[in-house]
Amino acid sequence: MRFSTKAIHAGQPPDPSTGAIMVPVYQSSTFVQAEPGVDKGYPYSRTANPTRKALEDCVAALEGGAVGLALSSGMAAIDCVLRDLRSGDHVVAGEDLYGGTRRLFSQCYEKFGVQFSYVDTTDLEATAAAVRKETRIIWIETPSNPLMRITDLGAVAKIGRERGIRTVADNTFATPFLQRPLEKGFDVVVHSTTKYMGGHSDVIGGAIITADPKVGEDLAFYQNAVGGVPGPMDCFLLLRGLKTLALRMERHSFNGMEVAKFLQGHPKVDRVFYPGLDGDPGHDLAKRQMDGFGGIVSFIVKGGVEAARRCATGTRLFALAESLGGVESLLDHPATMTHTSVPPEERVRIGLEDGLIRLSVGVEEIEDLLEDLVGALEGV
Ligand SMILES: *Cc1c(COP(=O)(O)O)cnc(C)c1O
């Protein structure tokens, strides 16, 4: 099966008992056993639930993995992967990560003695140089958030493999439609399925996918032991969203490109960050490892924080909100919204300026979106 077909069918055969074409919402906490210890693969819904299993099999198929796990949020998925660490272990992480990931690292795991080094993972020498003998994980996002930097997946997978270090990619921004890190040699992929995978801004969810059944078994242990699992209704909504993932990503990528080109030519815009643009530092690499460039476009408005504030409050269609990846267009001001947990001096160091705006370009008509941006920038 090819991608769009998998999105609609993988893990979701018609219900054997009724013929229901949609996977039913198995809203049941427990399941009757034939004899003590003899169940149908579902002893208890924290451990396994049939609606969740359909979602897990579908995301595994889409990423080309052997095991998929659904968690109650992207953060729960990230936490689940970190559970394998012990005090004294070290993680090499990208410096331009989702703000909540960085908060989890620094405020929840450091106090248990796990150490983190942040590097620009687009710089392969710096990434390899940050590895210590205690390093257990290399953690990256590509494209990164919000600066849309592109990291070479194949090269980072090689750094990890040669040293016996697990490599983890947060594939939330790209989705498996645009990029499949496991195919490039990564060990684990995580997702906030809240974003593009769900795609309709109506559910919080997370997923983990791995090609290695042993790693999958270890992580399934933590999924069950810690218990951050999604309910069956959320799994149903995610399955429904996934069915149109390919259609949505094509349109997001088309609209993203048009918005990036418009902003690049605008006199009030200082810089645009979008890997689809010819002059973007990540363009060639993105062309090689991605099947499109997606719907996130960041840019710096001339005039600093005040100009950014005016632009952010001047749109009619782009809604001012955290999150991304839904069908509707959203606008975020990272310095005051999503990335406040990154200390100001660190924001300056990594180039996350106060005038930076991040757009999640939705699937509306492109003419309406461009008109909205024309109006917002006129007010700056
Ligand atoms: C939103 C997001 C997360 C966190 O996911 P939640 O579903 O909000 O818990 C992690 N990584 C990235 C890249 C995200 O955009």
The ligand as an SDF file (V2000), in Angstrom:
LIG
                    3D

 15 15  0  0  0  0  0  0  0  0999 V2000
    3.1350   20.8750   20.0820 C   0  0  0  0  0  0  0  0  0  0  0  0
    4.4490   20.1920   19.9740 C   0  0  0  0  0  0  0  0  0  0  0  0
    4.8740   19.3030   20.9560 C   0  0  0  0  0  0  0  0  0  0  0  0
    4.0390   19.0140   22.1980 C   0  0  0  0  0  0  0  0  0  0  0  0
    2.8790   18.3530   21.8880 O   0  0  0  0  0  0  0  0  0  0  0  0
    1.4970   18.4450   22.7470 P   0  0  0  0  0  0  0  0  0  0  0  0
    0.5800   17.6110   21.9590 O   0  0  0  0  0  0  0  0  0  0  0  0
    1.1320   19.8940   22.8160 O   0  0  0  0  0  0  0  0  0  0  0  0
    1.8150   17.8980   24.1000 O   0  0  0  0  0  0  0  0  0  0  0  0
    6.0820   18.6680   20.7800 C   0  0  0  0  0  0  0  0  0  0  0  0
    6.8600   18.9190   19.6910 N   0  0  0  0  0  0  0  0  0  0  0  0
    6.4870   19.7890   18.7390 C   0  0  0  0  0  0  0  0  0  0  0  0
    7.3860   20.0150   17.5720 C   0  0  0  0  0  0  0  0  0  0  0  0
    5.2760   20.4500   18.8420 C   0  0  0  0  0  0  0  0  0  0  0  0
    4.9300   21.3340   17.8920 O   0  0  0  0  0  0  0  0  0  0  0  0
  1  2  1  0
  2  3  1  0
  2 14  2  0
  3  4  1  0
  3 10  2  0
  4  5  1  0
  5  6  1  0
  6  7  2  0
  6  8  1  0
  6  9  1  0
 10 11  1  0
 11 12  2  0
 12 13  1  0
 12 14  1  0
 14 15  1  0
M  END
$$$$
